[in-house]
Amino acid sequence: MISLNIRAWLGLVAVGVVMALLLFVPAGSVRFWQGWVYLALFLGLSSLVTIDVMRRDPALLARRMKAGPTAEKRSQQKVIMLVVSAGFVALLVVPALDFRFGWSTVPLAAVLLGDALFAIGFGLIARVYRENTYASATVAVAPGQRVISTGPYAIVRHPMYASALVYLLATPLALGSWVGFIPVALMLPFLIWRLIDEERVLAHELPGYTAYQGRVRYRLIPRMW
């Protein structure tokens, strides 16, 4: 049987290949330099996070590898993740098409800002992983799971979603496409739907979660929502 670590690396390589195809085939050119920088950042940061999780929390690594529509047990979440997965594809393809056909122009400073925000989003995700070993990629309560209320969870109830929001908003900028914000806008309602549904599951199945909701008021953005 292939070890968990090997499967994780093979999965990352596969994701990298798919991302490269989604970026450079629609772009019609390997001169899409924003795509190369974005891909290098993604693979580099993903490798660092993967190494950290491998060494520190193999159980979390196993949980994170079970992701996507087929990994969800409830039909509602299967639908949400199907749409979100399509959104992630569009998040790469639309900027690539923008590069090819010249629909919009993003200044270099904004592209670099997008790269920086992308790295920050990844860093925040890594911080969530360090705080919560139960940060599963599916909506479910694991045996023995407890409420985490420290670190980023003391600020918002869903720091993983907050970190992903930074990642999502950074991507169109990093890829040099204003048009790329359209997939982000289409994905957001489904991510919010997923977050609200996850809260219902946690409140019903995870002891102490309703008390935690009372202590930490904000779901996603401090002092807003």
For each residue, the residues with C-beta under 8 A, 3 or more apart:
1:
2: 6 7 10
3: 6 7
4: 7 8 58 61 62 65
5: 8 9 54 61
6: 2 3 9 10
7: 2 3 4 10 11 65
8: 4 5 11 12 50 54 61 65
9: 5 6 12 13 50
10: 2 6 7 13 14
11: 7 8 14 15 65
12: 8 9 15 16 43 46 47 50
13: 9 10 16 17
14: 10 11 17 18
15: 11 12 18 19 46
16: 12 13 19 20 39 42 43
17: 13 14 20 21
18: 14 15 21 22
19: 15 16 22 23 39 42 92
20: 16 17 23 24 39
21: 17 18 24 25
22: 18 19 25 26 89 92 93 96
23: 19 20 26 27 32 35 38 39 92 95 96 175
24: 20 21 27 29 30 32 35 96
25: 21 22 28 96
26: 22 23 93 96 97 100
27: 23 24 32 35 96 97 99 100
28: 25 100
29: 24 32 99 100
30: 24 36
31:
32: 23 24 27 29 35 36 96 99
33: 36 37
34: 37 38 95 99 111 174 175 176
35: 23 24 27 32 38 39 95 96 99 175
36: 30 32 33 39 40
37: 33 34 40 41 115 174
38: 23 34 35 41 42 115 118 171 174 175
39: 16 19 20 23 35 36 42 43
40: 36 37 43 44
41: 37 38 44 45 115 118 119 122 174
42: 16 19 38 39 45 46 118
43: 12 16 39 40 46 47
44: 40 41 47 48
45: 41 42 48 49 119 122 123
46: 12 15 42 43 49 50 122
47: 12 43 44 50 51
48: 44 45 51 52 126
49: 45 46 52 53 122 125 126 129
50: 8 9 12 46 47 53 54 61
51: 47 48 54 55
52: 48 49 55 56 126 129 130
53: 49 50 56 57 58 60 61 64 129
54: 5 8 50 51 58 61
55: 51 52
56: 52 53 130
57: 53 60 61 129 133
58: 4 53 54 61 62
59: 62 63 133
60: 53 57 63 64 129 133 134 135
61: 4 5 8 50 53 54 57 58 64 65
62: 4 58 59 65 66
63: 59 60 66 134 135 136 137 138 142
64: 53 60 61 67 135 136 137
65: 4 7 8 11 61 62 137
66: 62 63 71 136 137 138
67: 64 71 137 138
68: 71 72 81 85 137
69: 72 78 79 81 82 85
70: 78
71: 66 67 68 81 137 138
72: 68 69 77 78 81 138 139
73: 77 138 140
74: 77 78 139
75: 78 79
76: 79 80 197
77: 72 73 74 80 81 138 139 194 197
78: 69 70 72 74 75 81 82
79: 69 75 76 82 83
80: 76 77 83 84 190 193 194 197
81: 68 69 71 72 77 78 84 85 194
82: 69 78 79 85 86
83: 79 80 86 87 187 190
84: 80 81 87 88 187 190 191 194
85: 68 69 81 82 88 89
86: 82 83 89 90
87: 83 84 90 91 183 184 186 187 190
88: 84 85 91 92 187
89: 22 85 86 92 93
90: 86 87 93 94 182 183 186
91: 87 88 94 95 168 171 172 180 183 184 187
92: 19 22 23 88 89 95 96 171 175
93: 22 26 89 90 96 97
94: 90 91 97 98 177 179 180 182 183
95: 23 34 35 91 92 98 99 171 172 175 176 177 179 180
96: 22 23 24 25 26 27 32 35 92 93 99 100 175
97: 26 27 93 94 100 101 103
98: 94 95 101 102 103 104 175 176 177 178 179 180
99: 27 29 32 34 35 95 96 102 175 176 177
100: 26 27 28 29 96 97
101: 97 98
102: 98 99 105
103: 97 98 177 179
104: 98 177 178 179
105: 102 176
106: 110 111 114 173 176 177 178
107: 110 111
108: 111 112
109: 112 113
110: 106 107 113 114 173
111: 34 106 107 108 114 115 173 174 175 176
112: 108 109 115 116
113: 109 110 116 117 173
114: 106 110 111 117 118 170 171 172 173 174 175
115: 37 38 41 111 112 118 119 170 174
116: 112 113 119 120 170
117: 113 114 120 121 166 169 170 173 174
118: 38 41 42 114 115 121 122 166 167 170 171 174
119: 41 45 115 116 122 123
120: 116 117 123 124 166 170
121: 117 118 124 125 163 164 165 166 167 168 170
122: 41 45 46 49 118 119 125 126 163 167
123: 45 119 120 126 127
124: 120 121 127 128 152 159 162 163 166
125: 49 121 122 128 129 160 163 164 167
126: 48 49 52 122 123 129 130
127: 123 124 130 131 151 152 159 163
128: 124 125 131 132 135 151 152 159 160 163
129: 49 52 53 57 60 125 126 132 135
130: 52 56 126 127 151
131: 127 128 148 150 151 152 153 159
132: 128 129 135 148 153
133: 57 59 60
134: 60 63 142 145 146 148
135: 60 63 64 128 129 132 160
136: 63 64 66 139 140 142
137: 63 64 65 66 67 68 71
138: 63 66 67 71 72 73 77
139: 72 74 77 136 194 197 198 201
140: 73 136 201
141: 145 201 202 205 206
142: 63 134 136 145
143:
144:
145: 134 141 142 206
146: 134 206 207 208
147: 206 207 208 209 211 212
148: 131 132 134 151 153
149: 153 154 212 215 216
150: 131 153 154
151: 127 128 130 131 148 154 159
152: 124 127 128 131 155 156 159 162
153: 131 132 148 149 150 156 157 159 216
154: 149 150 151 216
155: 152 159 216 218 222
156: 152 153 159 162 216 218 219 220 221 222
157: 153 199 212 213 216 218 219 220
158: 161 162 195 198 199 219 220
159: 124 127 128 131 151 152 153 155 156 162 163
160: 125 128 135 163 164
161: 158 164 165 191 195 219 220
162: 124 152 156 158 159 165 166 220 221
163: 121 122 124 125 127 128 159 160 166 167
164: 121 125 160 161 167 168 191
165: 121 161 162 168 169 191 220
166: 117 118 120 121 124 162 163 169 170
167: 118 121 122 125 163 164 170 171
168: 91 121 164 165 171 184 187
169: 117 165 166 172 173 181 184
170: 114 115 116 117 118 120 121 166 167 173 174
171: 38 91 92 95 114 118 167 168 174 175 180 184
172: 91 95 114 169 175 177 178 179 180 181 184
173: 106 110 111 113 114 117 169 170 176
174: 34 37 38 41 111 114 115 117 118 170 171
175: 23 34 35 38 92 95 96 98 99 111 114 171 172 180
176: 34 95 98 99 105 106 111 173
177: 94 95 98 99 103 104 106 172 180 181
178: 98 104 106 172 181
179: 94 95 98 103 104 172 182
180: 91 94 95 98 171 172 175 177 183 184
181: 169 172 177 178 184 185
182: 90 94 179 185 186
183: 87 90 91 94 180 186 187
184: 87 91 168 169 171 172 180 181 187 188
185: 181 182 188
186: 87 90 182 183 189 190
187: 83 84 87 88 91 168 183 184 190 191
188: 184 185 191 192
189: 186 192 193
190: 80 83 84 87 186 187 193 194
191: 84 161 164 165 187 188 194 195
192: 188 189 195 196
193: 80 189 190 196 197
194: 77 80 81 84 139 190 191 197 198
195: 158 161 191 192 198 199 219 220
196: 192 193 199 200
197: 76 77 80 139 193 194 200 201
198: 139 158 194 195 201 202
199: 157 158 195 196 202 203 213 219
200: 196 197 203 204
201: 139 140 141 197 198 204 205 206
202: 141 198 199 205 206 209
203: 199 200 206 209 210 213
204: 200 201
205: 141 201 202
206: 141 145 146 147 201 202 203 209
207: 146 147
208: 146 147 211 212
209: 147 202 203 206 212 213
210: 203 213 214
211: 147 208 214 215
212: 147 149 157 208 209 215 216
213: 157 199 203 209 210 216
214: 210 211
215: 149 211 212
216: 149 153 154 155 156 157 212 213
217:
218: 155 156 157 221 222 223 224 225
219: 156 157 158 161 195 199 225
220: 156 157 158 161 162 165 195 224 225
221: 156 162 218 224 225
222: 155 156 218
223: 218
224: 218 220 221
225: 218 219 220 221
